[in-house]
Amino acid sequence: METRRREALTGTAGCATAVLGALAGIAVWFPYGRRGLSGAFEGETAPRVLLLGAPVLLLGGATAALALFALVRGRWRPALGLLAVLTALAALGYGFDVLGAPRGLEDCGSPC
């Protein structure tokens, strides 16, 4: 009976960690997403900010939190797998340019 209780507590802690990580990912994404959705340059919006940026950072936050949770528990193999997934998400985010600053907010120099 004690083992089931411990497993239930560990599972609950893992779910809470994933939710908090996802919320942290959204908190990190929000300033960029707000500027991208409300229009950065002449009122233009960037729907890719919502379609790609939010899911990448939501999943990235949850994955990072779960990787940290696995490291704290001493589970090295799952932690390495989660870190590989996190690296792939970061590569996807930078590849589709949803993790950088919005184009309209960058300083283009004196000709602008």
C-alpha positions in Angstrom: 0.0 0.0 0.0 2.9 2.4 0.8 4.4 1.9 -2.7 1.1 2.8 -4.4 0.9 6.0 -2.3 4.5 6.9 -3.1 3.9 6.3 -6.8 0.7 8.4 -6.7 2.5 11.3 -5.0 5.4 11.1 -7.5 2.9 11.1 -10.4 1.0 14.0 -9.0 4.3 15.9 -8.4 5.3 15.2 -12.0 2.0 16.5 -13.4 2.2 19.6 -11.2 5.8 20.2 -12.4 4.7 19.8 -16.1 1.8 22.3 -15.6 4.1 24.8 -13.9 6.7 24.4 -16.6 4.0 25.0 -19.3 2.8 28.1 -17.5 6.4 29.3 -17.3 6.8 28.7 -21.0 3.7 30.8 -21.7 5.0 33.5 -19.4 8.2 33.6 -21.4 6.3 33.7 -24.7 3.7 36.3 -23.7 5.7 39.5 -24.3 6.8 38.3 -27.7 3.5 36.9 -28.6 1.6 40.0 -27.5 3.8 42.2 -29.8 3.5 39.8 -32.7 -0.3 39.5 -32.5 -1.1 43.1 -31.9 1.0 44.3 -34.8 4.6 45.2 -34.8 5.0 47.1 -38.0 2.2 49.2 -39.4 -0.4 47.1 -37.6 0.6 43.8 -39.3 0.0 40.7 -37.3 2.1 37.5 -37.4 -0.2 34.5 -37.1 2.8 32.2 -37.0 3.5 33.7 -33.5 0.3 32.1 -32.2 0.3 28.9 -34.4 4.0 28.0 -33.8 5.4 30.1 -31.0 2.8 29.3 -28.3 2.9 25.5 -28.7 6.7 25.4 -29.0 7.1 27.4 -25.7 4.3 25.5 -24.0 5.8 22.2 -24.8 9.3 23.5 -24.2 8.4 24.7 -20.7 6.7 21.5 -19.8 9.7 19.4 -21.2 12.3 21.5 -19.3 10.4 21.2 -16.1 10.0 17.4 -16.5 13.7 17.1 -17.4 14.6 18.9 -14.2 12.1 16.7 -12.2 13.8 13.6 -13.7 17.2 14.9 -12.8 16.2 15.7 -9.2 14.8 12.1 -8.9 18.0 10.7 -10.2 16.5 9.3 -13.5 19.3 10.1 -15.9 18.1 8.3 -19.0 14.6 10.0 -19.1 16.3 13.3 -18.3 18.6 12.9 -21.3 15.7 12.0 -23.5 13.7 15.0 -22.4 16.8 17.2 -22.9 17.0 15.8 -26.5 13.3 16.7 -27.1 14.0 20.2 -25.6 16.9 20.7 -28.0 14.7 19.6 -31.0 11.9 22.0 -29.9 14.5 24.8 -29.6 15.8 24.0 -33.1 12.3 23.9 -34.5 11.5 27.3 -32.8 14.6 29.0 -34.2 14.1 27.3 -37.6 10.7 28.8 -38.0 11.9 32.0 -36.4 9.3 32.0 -33.6 11.8 32.2 -30.7 13.6 35.3 -31.9 12.4 38.9 -31.7 9.6 39.9 -34.0 10.9 41.4 -37.3 9.0 44.7 -36.9 10.6 45.4 -33.5 14.2 45.0 -34.6 16.1 48.2 -35.4 16.7 48.3 -39.1 19.1 51.2 -39.0 19.1 54.8 -40.3 17.4 54.2 -43.7 14.1 53.3 -41.9 
